[in-house]
Amino acid sequence: MTSDGPTSVRSDRVRAVRRLWKRPGRVKSGRFVVEGMQGVREALATDCVEQVYSVEPMPGAVVVTAEVMAAMSETVSPQGVLAVCRFLPFAEPVDPRLVVVLNDVRDPGNAGTILRTADAAGADAVYFTADSVDPYNGKCVRATAGSLFHVPFDVRPLADVPLAGLQVLATSGTGERDLREVDLNQPTAWVFGNEAHGLPDLGWPTVSIPIFGRAESLNLASAAAVCLYATALVQRPDLTG
């Protein structure tokens, strides 16, 4: 444990952390912030952590006051621990069976939740395309609950996402095919679109989720969970026990 942390909310170290809450600061430094014990614990299982700050003594952490932690944190009610991490490396998956593409998904909570679901469903990669939110956005990172350290992800134009050998399915509330009619046993890429406008016509088959009650539709994160788990349960029958 170290205790030589900054004592002033105006210190250079506090300012350096705060700059990482903005995308230009993250891009310039190649670093981002993880808040909360769950996310920090998962980060520490990798080699990307540069520094941990905590209000309570913990191995390897710089101890700071609650006031300093609040100044470093983005959340209104800080959890008392955060880590500064380097951007994560990305390696293209070999022979993927389940790929997720987030195209113009702008809400960080939705994006982080989908990445978490992709991790749980055993996805091989997640791609952020078009004007999607920065995956290192603080709210997005928190929404992943540590899963961004488990599933490979990358930011790139949609045209550069490797989709060869994959069945590409675009989600739509008025899809040409019902989810129950799709053969999900083949390698599949699911493309999810903007929360308000959905996906433009990209030339891929469109799939809708059946609605049995009176709800007009599912929100984006819920729809993604249904599609990814429907695929995982077909491709990975061992998941059912």
Buried (B, 14 or more C-beta within 10 A) or exposed (E): EEEEBBEEBEBEBBBBBBBBBEEEBBEEBEBBBBBBBBBBBBBBEEEBBEBBBBBEEBEEBBBBBEEBBBBBBBEEEBBBBBBBBBBBEBEEBEEBBBBBBBBBBBBBBBBBBBBBBBBBBBBBBBBBBBEBBBBBBBBBBBBBBBBBBBBBBBBEEBEEBBBEEBBBBBBBEEBEEEBEEBEBEEBBBBBBBBBEEBBEEEEBEBBBBEEEEEEEEBEBBBBBBBBBBBBBBBBEEEEEE
